[in-house]
Amino acid sequence: MKVPFYGHQRQYTGMKAEIDANLQAVLESGQYVQGPMLKRFEAELASYVGAKYAIGVGNGTDALWLAFMALGLDAGDEVITNANTFFATAEAIWIAGATAVLVDCDPLTKCLDPAAVRRAVTRRTKAIVPVHLYGQCAPMRDIRKIADEFGLFVIEDNAQAFDARGDDFAIGELSDVVCTSFIIQKNLGTFGDGGALWTNLAYVNDKVRKLRNHGSSKRDVHSFGFNSRLDDLHAGVLSAKLRHIRAWSDRRIAIAARYTAGLQDCAFLDLPHVRPGYRHVFHLYVVETKNPADRNRFLDYLVAQGVDAKTHYSVAIHQQEGFPWGKDARLAGPLVHAEKNAASCISLPMFPELTDAEVDYTIQVVKAWPQHSAGTKA
Ligand SMILES: Cc1ncc(COP(=O)(O)O)c(C=O)c1O
């Protein structure tokens, strides 16, 4: 059996009529940039996430740096974030001209460790960017407390956790801005690139709307800005998909529960940890080999058996060659958990259209791995 890592075509096939109808509506409207479909999707998104304003932009990376710029972050300002995240989180801090301060993660959830954040705060710190890694919210109450104590902005990097929530908090409830990515492989993804921000702050909404459109809110009148808009065709795809996101998240959660039950006795692996009461939407189902030396051999074995596994992310930000390339960066404290995660992570196939038979085959292949290192038992 072959188990793919992504199910983009399956998803499209399953809802072809809805997507095609929206695309056709855009094509026939004659309005493709900042047109009615974008306005409709922004309104639907704001209502779904419970925010006053939602703004579609070109991609998730732009969403982050547009948020930083709208909040006034500048050269010399420090922004604390995960050392273990997709590269774009740190990249966006540098694009905004600020200093990325990389801190360690919690060893169980891989989300920001609030104690490490607190230790990293200096007089230059202006913001914290918790990443809701793999689909689980960072501990936002602890992070908000630190932000309040030191007067910091909080910008959530929600590229991986659309439709997640904490135990007693919703995404966006405890921050200034939420940023997300709609690249195809995300839980809510378009056929290409896209992104969005949402916020309750009117000045951030106004600023980002101008920044994304060459600094303009009125024809021929500009201030400094960029071009980063969500095209109406993508908005049409996302509008159709938004109606399914709750069911898709539930299916991801069910697949994760099946993996976790099936792999419970697999002593050479650590399985994902869900904080009690959190809605972890499993953008990725990431296991770790207890012995990092096993990882690459295990990955090769899975692929050879037809299970398309991947790594997210095998190189932490500060371990990238040439880091920090003349950009401003600071490592705050030891990054042992982030480094262990990079050395031992493996993502098993995870998407809503995955069948139970494919999940069971994957479990069977994982459990049958004969070559795990001595000192761990199968
Ligand atoms: C955690 C995280 N932040 C930011 C991004 C950047 O999003 P994009 O690729 O849409 O620029 C991604 C994904 O790509 C991501 O996973």
The ligand as a MOL file (V3000), in Angstrom:
LIG
                    3D

  0  0  0     0  0            999 V3000
M  V30 BEGIN CTAB
M  V30 COUNTS 16 16 0 0 0
M  V30 BEGIN ATOM
M  V30 1 C 4.4700 28.2620 11.6530 0
M  V30 2 C 4.4470 28.9200 10.3120 0
M  V30 3 N 4.6110 30.2520 10.2440 0
M  V30 4 C 4.5860 30.8900 9.0610 0
M  V30 5 C 4.3910 30.2130 7.8750 0
M  V30 6 C 4.4690 30.9770 6.6080 0
M  V30 7 O 3.3650 30.8830 5.8040 0
M  V30 8 P 3.5050 31.0520 4.2100 0
M  V30 9 O 4.1990 29.8610 3.6730 0
M  V30 10 O 2.0900 31.1510 3.7510 0
M  V30 11 O 4.2620 32.2950 3.9590 0
M  V30 12 C 4.1930 28.8240 7.9130 0
M  V30 13 C 3.9200 27.9840 6.7410 0
M  V30 14 O 4.2240 27.9940 5.6570 0
M  V30 15 C 4.2470 28.1610 9.1530 0
M  V30 16 O 4.0770 26.8400 9.2490 0
M  V30 END ATOM
M  V30 BEGIN BOND
M  V30 1 1 1 2
M  V30 2 1 2 3
M  V30 3 2 2 15
M  V30 4 2 3 4
M  V30 5 1 4 5
M  V30 6 1 5 6
M  V30 7 2 5 12
M  V30 8 1 6 7
M  V30 9 1 7 8
M  V30 10 2 8 9
M  V30 11 1 8 10
M  V30 12 1 8 11
M  V30 13 1 12 13
M  V30 14 1 12 15
M  V30 15 2 13 14
M  V30 16 1 15 16
M  V30 END BOND
M  V30 END CTAB
M  END
